Amino acid sequence: MPKRTDIKSILIIGSGPIVIGQACEFDYSGAQACKALKAEGYKVILVNSNPATIMTDPEMADRTYIEPIIPEFVEKIIEKERPDAVLPTLGGQTALNCAFQLAEMGVFKKYNVEMIGANAEVIKKAEDRELFKKAMQKIGLDLPKSKRAHSLKEAKQVAKEIGFPLIIRPSFTLGGTGGGAAFNIQEFETIVERGLEASMLSEVLIEESVAGWKEFEMEVMRDLADNVVIICSIENFDPMGVHTGDSITVAPAQTLTDKEFQLMRDASIAVIREIGVDTGGSNIQFAVHPDTGRMVIIEMNPRVSRSSALASKATGFPIAKIAAKLAVGYTLDEIPNDITQVTPASFEPTIDYCVVKIPRFTFEKFPGADQTLTISMKSVGETMAIGRTFKEALQKGLRGLEISAAGFDDLKFKPTVAELNNKLKYPCAERIFYLKYAIKSGMSINKIYDITKIDKWFLNNLKEIIEVESFIKKNKKKILKNPSIMRKAKENGFSDIQIARLIGSDEVSVYSAREKMGLKVSFKLVDTCAAEFPAFTPYYYSTYELEDECRA
Amino acid sequence: MIPHKKKIIVLGGGPNRIGQGIEFDYCCCHASYAIKEEGYEAIMVNSNPETVSTDFDTSDRLYFEPLTREDVLHIVEAEKPAGVIVQFGGQTPLNLAKQLEDASVPIIGTSVKSIDRAEDRKLFKAILKKAKLNQPQNGIAKSTAEAIKIAKKIGYPVIVRPSYVLGGRAMRIVYDEIDLDEYMKKAVIASPEKPILIDKFLDDAIEVDVDCVSDGKKTVICGIMEHIEEAGIHSGDSACVLPTFSLSKSMLDEIRSATNSLAKELKVIGLMNIQYAVKNSVLYVLEVNPRASRTVPFVSKATGVQWAKIATKAMLGKTLQELGVEKEIIPGYFAVKEAVFPFSRFPGVDPVLGPEMKSTGEVMGIDKDLGMAYMKAQIAAGQKLPMEGKIFISVNDRDKRTIVGLAKRLASLGYVVVSTPGTADILKKNGLEVIPVAKIGEGSPDILDLIKNLEVKMVINTPGDKKTKFDETKIRSGAIMHMVPIITTISGARATVSGLEAARKKGFNVCSLQEYHE
């Protein structure tokens, strides 16, 4: 299908200020959409109150409004500019909520503006817990047991029916504000009261707790011809109970069997079709019971999200750009992939490396804040690292986090047994380093798994890094002269600083020793297709292999 | 093979954190665009997947790598660039600059030496002396006794902070010796290796932020911003206005000439940010950062000039004259930048502002009228400012004089003022009708109940002393949890009242940047 010619001007709603749960990933997606739609010849009108964004550069849109993103102001912009369509799916929850309110107020109808990407009905079906539940049941997908409540009294009744522990989620909020897990009635009452206030609809959903289950996300896209592609699967290192934004996440998923993966794929496709996102990307979250394998669907975002930014960067597939083009009528097979220039966007990306994202916290700025990680997001940033293995990517990610860790480092102090158990059980920003301490102090993988529910595959990988650490220590005297020992260290992601610390040397000496022995880093391409086709606008990650794909 | 163009590497800012966010992504993107426009190959290094700088078409080549010495040197070796840019990615690349230069990496723009000179207290003092500029009185203490001696000499209040941390961490304003003693005992242990920096705190001073660009010879001011909150609140957390609204022409000229001489002295090529304070018509230099600052995108949007791009081109050898950048642009409208805070994520944490930065983001309000621009910024920041109803006012003794006038203006707009006994007495004495409300736990309903029941629509509460802190924290965090707008500084209150007046009088209008810049 060619692009639509019945619409000439499109209003894009941005995401406003950077807050926890909504950061510059929406500048990334919005900027891509502005560029794509402008290139297609549409008049682009943009509203975003955040001046620090690239998307509010005057040349990105034809009309740029740095005004508050609330219905009253956006209505004034619509009244003045009279756009033919509004694209609300690229500005996070802020844009989606604002558009939904405008639709409810009848503003779009009054000015004859069409919602493209996702209409009010789709937004409601994905965001309204009760409608979502019905939709999922209709296509035969399992969900955690749940019921909604509009008052504390109603909520207490629900708690009795389902039983503790329970998760409380306010409807229509951003990043889970006001939500939480309750293990008893006191905690329950506090969270429900807070949640009812935080919700735009004074509504909370009370849910069977799936804390400790394995957590996955699928990034999915659909076009008007009903083609659906899976862009990327993401697995959370931290199991259910920690907000995805606060979890270490890994792409592609590492611990699913092929059968499980295919089931999740099929379910994702069924979800996007049932919710009715005609064009664009969606993010779908699943939980899988580690023992029974029971798979439940947690939620679906009918819009571009933090995870889709990550999926785009992890695969090279520009989800927001493609979503904008789908919204104006193109189909996936008509849009060329910019990186290969020969494959179309209907070609699912292939990954021949491992991507690890690690969140960054700043609790030191907020003395007295509860530092436990929960389903309400608390991190303020993230870093992503690419390697050939999970081990390499994790270590690169940790040193890229700039928290003065050179990789998978040791804790700087010795915790007591009680403290250690506590830190393993209640997730915190430094849990990864406590895991190292636990393994090194001889706690078994099974025991750690019982406490943390972190998949044993991940725990065993951590253990392997620690084994390489001992190997380096043992070869203290040889490593600076022996390329094969050095290579093993580097392949497992050890930084020069880490190696220097282990052998009692310094960073500069390790670097020059590597130079002298001719052990060079090799750069590999992120090309969406695992090198099946040549790449034109490539990007690189470093690793230690013999073949270098860099064309510097 | 087509012969390669010369390459320039831009080092990004890594993961976002408080104090280093999207502003630096913005600057890095513009650096890349400028490099391409000048006919070079742009190479980006960054590890933050949320950014535009890591979009595949922002640069010619992208390296998704950690920003460490080792990883950056590998890329430099593979690419052999003609230059590496470190001044756009915030503190992250600056921390690497020295190590990279030691490894013979060609850093372009302002020299690493100049950047160090601005950060080293002794060298910086010498620069200011040479340029005949004032600095608040200050000293370095290696023990508690020494700290007390210095503070006595320069006079309270003073700002204290450890010398070895960045970004205002553990920075505090102390008003007396007891406070200082407590700070020294509790917060930090001063030692010869880790001394404490002590500065005279200029209370009630006006703080001013200046961004400028220089090609090494000529310097042009990008924007002079006046802060709404008085000095003492971290510049990243206070609202600011471009152009200035209360400074005299002679003071502005003094600021311009000071900026010029500092740029010259530090041999700036690229961007520089200076923080000034003005007290009793005397100009003080608080801080100089010879690199891109957090305010660059705001100033660019307000003036319609892409300053990070201009700076990059200057670093590549173009003169400002060749770039057509001749003089400061003073817009004929007001742009207000307001900070946005994550307090609602941290229940129970006191949402009060201070010298340590706490905001995660920012918004801009723009209008011909200053009050309206301020209102728009407040609304965009999520403050649901009420058009009618009850407003709770409780301020510390220092602010009591100012609050009388503001309360009167609120009353004449039809708002009902609610206060706890102390503030209520003062307001009543000045002929204002006030509804009294009990302090926390001293009656029912108390002020916290009114907040919880959403009976008060806005809270003005400035922090007092330690005695009242416990109640105040509850009031302020209660307001945050119940989404009641809260103002914690008297200057913020003043601006809000003007904004409410303007909004009442005229109603809101929307206008695009393209129309403003025409």
Contacts between the chains, C-beta under 8 A, distances in Angstrom:
chain1	res1	chain2	res2	distance
A	16	B	363	6.6
A	16	B	380	6.6
A	17	B	340	4.0
A	17	B	360	7.6
A	17	B	361	3.7
A	17	B	362	6.0
A	17	B	363	4.8
A	17	B	380	7.1
A	17	B	381	6.4
A	17	B	382	7.7
A	18	B	16	7.5
A	18	B	21	5.8
A	18	B	22	5.5
A	18	B	340	7.2
A	18	B	360	5.2
A	18	B	361	3.0
A	18	B	362	7.5
A	19	B	340	6.0
A	19	B	342	6.3
A	19	B	360	5.6
A	19	B	361	5.9
A	20	B	342	4.7
A	20	B	345	5.1
A	20	B	360	6.2
A	23	B	16	6.0
A	23	B	21	7.8
A	23	B	22	7.3
A	23	B	50	5.3
A	23	B	360	7.9
A	24	B	16	6.8
A	24	B	21	7.2
A	24	B	22	4.1
A	24	B	25	5.8
A	24	B	50	4.8
A	24	B	51	5.8
A	24	B	52	7.3
A	25	B	49	7.7
A	25	B	50	4.1
A	27	B	22	6.4
A	27	B	25	7.5
A	27	B	51	7.9
A	27	B	52	5.8
A	28	B	50	6.4
A	28	B	51	6.2
A	28	B	52	5.1
A	28	B	54	8.0
A	28	B	55	6.1
A	31	B	52	5.3
A	31	B	55	7.4
A	32	B	55	6.8
A	49	B	363	4.2
A	49	B	364	6.5
A	49	B	365	7.8
A	49	B	380	3.6
A	50	B	22	7.7
A	50	B	361	6.7
A	50	B	362	6.8
A	50	B	363	5.9
A	50	B	364	7.4
A	51	B	297	5.6
A	51	B	298	4.8
A	51	B	301	4.2
A	51	B	302	7.6
A	51	B	335	7.8
A	51	B	337	6.9
A	51	B	362	6.9
A	51	B	363	7.4
A	51	B	364	3.9
A	52	B	21	7.3
A	52	B	22	4.7
A	52	B	23	4.7
A	52	B	26	5.6
A	52	B	297	4.4
A	52	B	298	6.9
A	52	B	361	7.4
A	52	B	362	6.0
A	53	B	22	6.7
A	53	B	26	6.9
A	53	B	297	7.5
A	54	B	25	7.5
A	54	B	26	5.8
A	54	B	29	5.3
A	54	B	52	4.5
A	56	B	301	6.2
A	56	B	513	7.3
A	57	B	300	7.9
A	57	B	306	7.2
A	58	B	304	6.7
A	58	B	513	5.0
A	58	B	514	5.8
A	58	B	517	6.3
A	62	B	514	7.5
A	63	B	512	4.5
A	63	B	514	6.0
A	64	B	512	5.6
A	64	B	513	4.3
A	64	B	514	6.4
A	65	B	510	5.9
A	65	B	511	7.6
A	65	B	512	5.3
A	65	B	513	7.5
A	66	B	301	6.4
A	66	B	364	5.0
A	66	B	365	7.9
A	66	B	366	5.6
A	66	B	513	6.2
A	67	B	366	8.0
A	67	B	376	6.6
A	67	B	380	7.2
A	67	B	510	5.2
A	68	B	363	7.5
A	68	B	365	7.6
A	68	B	376	6.0
A	68	B	379	4.3
A	68	B	380	3.8
A	69	B	380	7.1
A	70	B	379	6.5
A	72	B	508	7.5
A	73	B	379	7.6
A	73	B	508	6.9
A	73	B	510	6.1
A	76	B	508	7.0
A	76	B	509	7.4
A	76	B	510	4.5
A	77	B	510	5.2
A	80	B	510	6.3
A	177	B	344	6.3
A	177	B	345	7.2
A	194	B	347	7.6
A	194	B	481	6.9
A	197	B	481	7.5
A	197	B	482	6.3
A	197	B	483	7.5
A	306	B	50	7.2
A	309	B	49	6.0
A	309	B	50	5.6
A	310	B	49	5.0
A	313	B	49	4.0
A	313	B	54	5.9
A	313	B	64	7.1
A	314	B	49	7.4
A	316	B	56	6.4
A	318	B	55	7.5
A	318	B	56	6.9
A	338	B	56	7.0
A	338	B	57	6.9
A	339	B	56	6.5
A	357	B	49	6.5
A	360	B	15	4.2
A	360	B	16	7.0
A	360	B	17	5.6
A	362	B	17	5.4
A	362	B	18	4.7
A	364	B	169	6.9
A	365	B	18	5.5
A	365	B	356	6.6
A	365	B	357	7.5
A	365	B	358	5.4
A	366	B	342	7.9
A	366	B	346	4.8
A	366	B	349	4.8
A	366	B	358	7.2
A	367	B	349	7.3
A	368	B	346	7.8
A	368	B	348	6.1
A	368	B	349	5.2
A	368	B	350	7.5
A	369	B	345	8.0
A	369	B	346	3.8
A	369	B	348	7.5
A	369	B	349	5.0
A	370	B	346	7.4
A	370	B	347	7.4
A	370	B	348	7.8
A	376	B	345	6.8
A	377	B	345	7.4
A	378	B	345	5.9
A	378	B	346	7.7
A	380	B	16	6.0
A	380	B	17	5.6
A	380	B	18	5.9
A	380	B	342	7.4
A	380	B	360	5.9
A	381	B	15	4.0
A	381	B	16	3.2
A	381	B	17	5.2
A	381	B	21	7.6
A	381	B	48	7.0
A	381	B	50	7.4
A	382	B	15	5.6
A	382	B	16	7.5
A	382	B	48	7.0
A	382	B	49	6.7
A	382	B	50	6.6
A	383	B	14	6.2
A	383	B	15	4.2
A	383	B	47	4.6
A	383	B	48	6.2
A	383	B	49	7.8
A	383	B	66	7.2
A	384	B	47	6.2
A	384	B	48	7.2
A	384	B	49	4.0
A	384	B	64	6.7
A	385	B	47	6.6
A	385	B	64	7.6
A	385	B	65	7.9
A	385	B	66	6.5
A	386	B	64	5.6
A	396	B	65	7.6
A	396	B	66	5.5
A	396	B	71	7.9
A	397	B	47	7.9
A	397	B	66	7.6
A	399	B	66	5.1
A	399	B	68	5.7
A	400	B	14	6.3
A	400	B	15	7.3
A	400	B	47	4.2
A	400	B	65	7.5
A	400	B	66	3.0
A	400	B	67	6.7
A	400	B	68	7.3
A	400	B	71	8.0
A	401	B	14	7.9
A	401	B	15	6.0
A	402	B	14	5.4
A	402	B	15	6.5
A	402	B	17	7.8
A	402	B	67	7.5
A	402	B	92	6.4
A	495	B	68	6.7
A	495	B	70	5.9
A	496	B	69	7.9
A	496	B	70	4.8
A	497	B	68	7.8
A	497	B	70	7.6
A	507	B	69	6.7
A	507	B	70	7.1
A	511	B	69	7.8
A	511	B	70	6.2
A	511	B	73	7.0
A	521	B	74	4.5
A	523	B	63	7.6
A	523	B	78	6.3
A	526	B	64	7.0
A	537	B	56	5.1
A	537	B	57	5.8
A	538	B	56	7.8
A	538	B	61	6.9
A	538	B	62	8.0
A	539	B	54	7.9
A	539	B	56	5.8
A	539	B	61	6.8
A	539	B	62	3.7
A	539	B	63	6.9
A	539	B	64	6.0
A	540	B	61	7.0
A	540	B	62	7.1
A	540	B	63	5.2
A	540	B	64	7.1
A	540	B	65	8.0
A	541	B	63	7.4
A	541	B	64	5.2
A	541	B	65	6.6
A	542	B	63	7.6
A	542	B	65	5.9
A	542	B	71	6.7
A	542	B	74	5.8
A	542	B	75	7.8
A	550	B	78	5.6
A	552	B	7	7.9
A	552	B	61	7.2
A	552	B	78	4.7
A	552	B	79	4.6
A	552	B	80	7.6
